[in-house]
Amino acid sequence: MLKQKAALFWSGGKDSAFTLYTIQKKYPQFDIVLLVTTVNQEFKRISMHGVREEMLDKQGEAIGIPLQKMRVPNEPTNSAYEKALHLTLSGLKESGIDFIVFGDIFLEDLKEYRDRILKAHDLTGVYPLWKKDTSVLIKDFISSGFHTITCCINNAYLPKSWLGKEINKAFINDLPEGVDPCGENGEFHTFCFEGPIFNQPITITKGEEKFVPLNIKTDSSEKETGFWYIDLY
């Protein structure tokens, strides 16, 4: 069977890792020829996740699929982000890629946004995890042999103590009520360092922890909201 060339948008976390695994196991019609990652050009880190670019490179090497970085400014405007995205997608289409794979699970607005952008480039979105039960997905992720660590925590949902934790059965069982087990509402982000898609585990060292507040004015009596990051190297 002649496989169809596809690129996968790769964040370095559990959802994109399990998406790649699912494509390889259950979607034989696709050949993932490229991983695409959004990188903050100022800090040289994965956008949202805050992971160093060199750790991303190690993932690419361990997976064995070429990696392309879509560089965006720090805190980009919508127009700046879309400019980079359109440029990237144009290049993918010109290279013979017709399908773009994402790890989205249930955020309807995000999927609609992606599909609208893709349509402008005559590209088709593929969503292997779409509408799956996140409590089942995370258990399947763990039982498949993946290892991942929280690299970013939204303190509106979880305290700092959840930062730098490996996601395992105990992690899932201890999550507060209302927190999605896959962090699909932005409760946490992860870095995947071992699993069946990697030809070898990635060694990680936990470094400095840093709090980045959201630029939102709140009552002085309210807790400052923002994100905790841990430096992994």
Residue pairs with C-beta under 8 A, 6 or more apart in sequence:
1 28
1 29
3 28
3 29
3 30
3 31
4 29
4 30
4 31
4 98
4 99
5 30
5 31
5 33
5 95
5 96
5 97
5 98
5 99
6 23
6 30
6 31
6 32
6 33
6 97
6 98
6 99
6 100
6 101
6 126
7 32
7 33
7 34
7 35
7 36
7 68
7 92
7 97
7 99
7 100
7 101
8 16
8 19
8 20
8 23
8 32
8 34
8 35
8 36
8 100
8 101
8 102
9 16
9 35
9 36
9 37
9 38
9 100
9 101
9 102
9 103
10 16
10 20
10 35
10 36
10 37
10 59
10 67
11 37
11 38
11 46
11 48
11 49
11 103
11 189
12 37
12 46
12 49
12 51
12 55
12 56
12 59
12 191
12 192
13 49
13 148
13 151
13 189
13 190
13 191
13 192
14 138
14 141
14 146
14 148
14 167
14 182
14 190
14 192
15 103
15 104
15 105
15 129
15 182
16 103
16 192
17 141
17 146
17 148
17 192
17 195
17 197
18 103
18 129
18 137
18 140
18 141
18 144
18 146
19 101
19 102
19 103
19 128
19 129
20 32
20 35
20 63
20 101
20 197
21 144
21 146
21 195
21 196
21 197
22 128
22 129
23 30
23 32
23 101
23 126
23 128
24 32
24 197
26 128
27 126
27 128
30 99
30 101
30 126
32 65
32 101
33 65
33 66
33 97
34 65
34 66
34 67
34 68
34 92
34 97
35 60
35 63
35 65
35 66
35 67
35 68
36 67
36 68
36 69
36 70
36 88
36 92
37 46
37 56
37 67
37 68
37 69
37 70
38 46
38 47
38 48
38 69
38 70
38 72
38 84
39 45
39 46
39 47
39 53
39 56
39 69
39 70
39 71
39 72
40 46
40 47
40 71
40 72
40 73
40 74
41 71
41 72
41 73
41 74
42 73
42 74
43 50
43 74
44 52
44 53
45 51
45 52
45 53
46 53
46 56
47 72
48 152
48 189
49 151
49 152
49 189
49 190
49 191
50 151
50 152
50 189
50 227
50 229
50 231
51 151
51 191
51 232
52 231
52 232
52 233
53 69
54 233
55 191
55 202
55 204
55 232
55 233
56 67
56 69
57 67
58 202
59 67
59 192
59 193
59 198
59 202
60 66
60 67
62 198
62 199
62 200
62 201
62 202
63 197
63 198
63 199
64 199
68 88
70 84
70 85
70 88
71 84
72 80
72 81
72 84
73 80
76 84
82 117
85 117
86 117
86 120
86 121
89 100
89 117
89 118
89 120
89 121
89 123
90 121
92 100
92 121
92 123
93 121
93 122
93 123
97 123
98 122
98 123
98 124
99 123
99 124
99 125
99 126
100 114
100 118
100 123
100 124
100 125
100 126
101 125
101 126
101 127
101 128
102 111
102 114
102 125
102 126
102 127
103 127
103 128
103 129
104 110
104 111
104 114
104 127
104 129
104 130
105 129
105 130
105 131
105 132
105 134
105 137
105 182
105 184
106 130
106 131
106 134
106 184
107 184
111 125
111 127
111 130
114 125
115 125
118 124
118 125
129 137
134 180
134 181
134 182
134 184
135 172
135 181
137 181
137 182
138 167
138 172
138 181
138 182
139 169
139 172
141 148
141 167
142 167
142 168
142 169
142 172
144 195
144 196
145 194
145 195
145 196
146 192
146 194
146 195
146 196
147 166
147 192
147 193
147 194
147 195
147 201
148 166
148 167
148 190
148 191
148 192
148 193
149 164
149 165
149 166
149 167
149 190
149 191
149 193
149 204
149 232
150 162
150 163
150 164
150 165
150 167
150 188
150 189
150 190
150 230
151 163
151 164
151 189
151 190
151 191
151 229
151 230
151 232
152 163
152 188
152 189
152 227
152 228
152 229
152 230
153 159
153 160
153 162
153 163
153 187
153 188
153 227
153 228
154 186
154 187
154 188
154 225
154 227
155 211
155 223
155 225
155 226
155 227
155 228
156 225
157 176
157 178
157 179
157 185
157 187
157 188
158 176
158 179
158 187
158 188
160 209
160 211
160 228
162 188
163 209
163 228
163 229
163 230
164 206
164 209
164 230
165 171
167 190
172 181
175 181
179 187
180 187
183 189
183 190
191 204
191 232
193 201
193 202
193 203
193 204
194 201
194 202
204 232
204 233
205 232
205 233
206 230
206 231
206 232
207 230
207 231
207 232
207 233
208 230
208 231
209 228
209 229
209 230
209 231
210 228
210 229
210 230
210 231
211 226
211 227
211 228
211 229
212 226
212 227
212 228
212 229
213 224
213 225
213 226
214 225
214 226
214 227
216 225
218 224
218 225
